[in-house]
Amino acid sequence: MQITVLLFASYADTLGASSIALELHPGATAGDALDRVRSLANGGRESLPERPMLAVNERYARPEHVLASGDEVAIIPPVAGG
């Protein structure tokens, strides 16, 4: 199945894009999509926030949320303010 991943802040900077299309296996989760994005960024352990917020089709979701073909997953790094 194909999904679209929206990238923000350090994820967009690291991958050089604001969105990417991913092909995932049926039954894949939002966490699987996050893992795939991390693998595209060569692991990204140093430059990517470890626990971003996830949204599926504009609604916050847990990593175990099962995706459907055509879903849009947003990876939202934590934001700090002052």
Secondary structure, DSSP 8 states (H G I E B T S, - for coil): -EEEEEE-HHHHHHHT-SEEEEE--TT-BHHHHHHHHHHHTTT-TTTS-SS-EEEETTEEE-TT-B--TT-EEEEE------
